[in-house]
Structures are given as C-alpha cells and as structure tokens.
Amino acid sequence: MSLSFDDFLKVDIRVGTVVDAQPFPEALRPAIKLWLDFGDEIGQRKTSAQITQHYDLDSLVGRQVVAVVNFPPKQIGKFMSECLVLGVPDGDNEVVMLAPDLKVPNGGRMY
C-alpha cells in the first residue's frame, strides 16, 4: 500500500514530556499510564503504553517522547487513551519509545 505525502501530513506527530506515570495493573498486558505535556497549543494528554520491560515509573517523568495526537480517544479498560506514543521493537520484540536525541520544545511537530 502506498501512502501519499498528503496522507502523511494528516498524521499529527508531536513531542511531549511525561509529567506523570502510574501503574496500570488492570491492563491485559503489562502497561503504564502516562500523562504527557504537549505545550500550550495541545495541552496535556494521557495514554497507556506497554513499556514495562525497559522503563519504570521513576525513569519516565521528564522524558520526552514522540506521539500521534490526532487519533480519536480510545477506551482501554476503564482508562481513556488520548494519544499514541510511538515505539519500535527491540531484539526481543519489547517496545522502545521514540524520542528526540536533544531537548526540544513540547508540542514540536515532526517533519
């Protein structure tokens, strides 16, 4: 399937900083609830991520990550996810989150 550049532009991918991370014990697969600050234009959004293999709660706050912010909210159990943190699999198929390698302003759009 081909994707046009116009299709790509419809996906709003932004940088946000984790401002809170909490356990998500009721998730079917081990996950963590995240609250992300995407700056003044977008504000804070929450999501859950299956990132327990490489990340613990204490290491997440203050970390910048890349996420899609224009998907509709999705109910995950009793939790409403408002964005999608992006990641790639490691050699064991565990999630490694995508992030800028330098600190950038929250809400910066990927291009």
Backbone hydrogen bonds in HBPLUS format (Angstrom, degrees):
<---DONOR---> <-ACCEPTOR-->    atom                        ^
c    i                          cat <-CA-CA->   ^        H-A-AA   ^      H-
h    n   atom  resd res      DA  || num        DHA   H-A  angle D-A-AA Bond
n    s   type  num  typ     dist DA aas  dist angle  dist       angle   num
A0007-ASP N   A0004-SER O   3.07 MM   3  5.10 120.3  2.45  94.7 109.3     1
A0008-PHE N   A0004-SER O   3.06 MM   4  6.45 157.2  2.11 149.4 155.3     2
A0009-LEU N   A0005-PHE O   2.97 MM   4  6.29 152.5  2.05 149.3 156.3     3
A0010-LYS N   A0007-ASP O   3.05 MM   3  5.33 144.2  2.18 104.5 115.0     4
A0011-VAL N   A0008-PHE O   3.09 MM   3  5.66 153.6  2.17 115.0 121.9     5
A0069-VAL N   A0012-ASP O   2.89 MM  57  5.78 164.1  1.91 169.7 173.8     6
A0110-MET N   A0013-ILE O   2.76 MM  97  5.50 168.0  1.78 159.5 161.6     7
A0014-ARG N   A0067-ALA O   2.82 MM  53  5.54 155.9  1.88 166.4 164.9     8
A0067-ALA N   A0014-ARG O   2.90 MM  53  5.54 161.0  1.93 158.5 164.9     9
A0015-VAL N   A0108-GLY O   2.99 MM  93  5.40 136.4  2.19 138.5 151.9    10
A0107-GLY N   A0015-VAL O   2.69 MM  92  5.17 172.2  1.70 157.8 158.3    11
A0016-GLY N   A0065-VAL O   2.98 MM  49  5.58 160.0  2.02 155.3 161.5    12
A0065-VAL N   A0016-GLY O   2.85 MM  49  5.58 158.1  1.90 162.0 169.4    13
A0017-THR N   A0037-ASP O   3.03 MM  20  5.16 153.8  2.10 135.1 138.2    14
A0037-ASP N   A0017-THR O   2.80 MM  20  5.16 161.1  1.83 143.2 148.0    15
A0018-VAL N   A0063-ARG O   2.93 MM  45  5.57 167.5  1.94 156.0 157.2    16
A0062-GLY N   A0018-VAL O   2.81 MM  44  5.34 170.7  1.81 149.5 151.4    17
A0019-VAL N   A0035-TRP O   2.77 MM  16  5.65 165.4  1.79 155.0 160.2    18
A0035-TRP N   A0020-ASP O   2.95 MM  15  5.08 154.3  2.02 149.9 147.3    19
A0022-GLN N   A0033-LYS O   2.92 MM  11  5.10 157.9  1.96 141.5 148.7    20
A0033-LYS N   A0022-GLN O   2.81 MM  11  5.10 157.7  1.86 162.6 163.6    21
A0027-ALA N   A0024-PHE O   3.15 MM   3  5.77 168.4  2.16 121.4 124.6    22
A0032-ILE N   A0049-ALA O   2.88 MM  17  5.47 151.3  1.96 145.3 152.8    23
A0049-ALA N   A0032-ILE O   2.94 MM  17  5.47 152.9  2.01 146.6 154.8    24
A0034-LEU N   A0047-THR O   2.72 MM  13  5.30 172.9  1.73 158.7 160.2    25
A0047-THR N   A0034-LEU O   2.87 MM  13  5.30 150.9  1.95 151.4 157.3    26
A0036-LEU N   A0045-ARG O   2.75 MM   9  5.36 172.5  1.75 169.4 171.2    27
A0045-ARG N   A0036-LEU O   2.93 MM   9  5.36 150.7  2.01 146.9 156.5    28
A0038-PHE N   A0043-GLY O   2.88 MM   5  5.23 165.3  1.90 137.4 141.7    29
A0043-GLY N   A0039-GLY O   2.65 MM   4  5.21 145.8  1.77 154.2 166.4    30
A0082-GLU N   A0046-LYS O   2.64 MM  36  5.40 173.1  1.64 160.4 162.6    31
A0055-TYR N   A0051-ILE O   3.14 MM   4  5.96 144.3  2.27 156.8 167.5    32
A0059-SER N   A0056-ASP O   3.07 MM   3  5.55 134.5  2.29 111.2 122.9    33
A0060-LEU N   A0057-LEU O   3.30 MM   3  5.52 155.7  2.37 106.1 113.1    34
A0063-ARG N   A0060-LEU O   2.97 MM   3  5.44 163.7  2.00 138.7 141.1    35
A0066-VAL N   A0098-LEU O   3.01 MM  32  5.64 140.0  2.17 147.3 142.9    36
A0086-LEU N   A0066-VAL O   2.87 MM  20  5.83 177.6  1.87 155.9 155.8    37
A0068-VAL N   A0084-LEU O   2.84 MM  16  5.08 154.1  1.90 141.9 144.0    38
A0084-LEU N   A0068-VAL O   2.99 MM  16  5.08 158.2  2.04 143.5 150.1    39
A0074-LYS N   A0081-SER O   2.83 MM   7  5.10 156.0  1.89 144.5 152.7    40
A0081-SER N   A0074-LYS O   2.78 MM   7  5.10 166.5  1.79 155.6 151.2    41
A0076-ILE N   A0079-PHE O   2.66 MM   3  5.15 175.1  1.67 171.9 172.2    42
A0079-PHE N   A0076-ILE O   3.00 MM   3  5.15 160.0  2.04 124.1 126.9    43
A0098-LEU N   A0086-LEU O   2.87 MM  12  5.68 168.2  1.88 140.2 139.1    44
A0088-VAL N   A0096-VAL O   2.87 MM   8  5.34 154.4  1.94 145.1 149.5    45
A0096-VAL N   A0088-VAL O   2.82 MM   8  5.34 150.2  1.91 151.5 161.4    46
A0090-ASP N   A0094-GLU O   2.83 MM   4  5.40 144.1  1.96 142.7 154.1    47
A0093-ASN N   A0090-ASP O   3.01 MM   3  5.10 163.4  2.04 115.5 116.5    48
A0108-GLY N   A0105-PRO O   3.29 MM   3  5.94 152.6  2.37 137.4 137.0    49
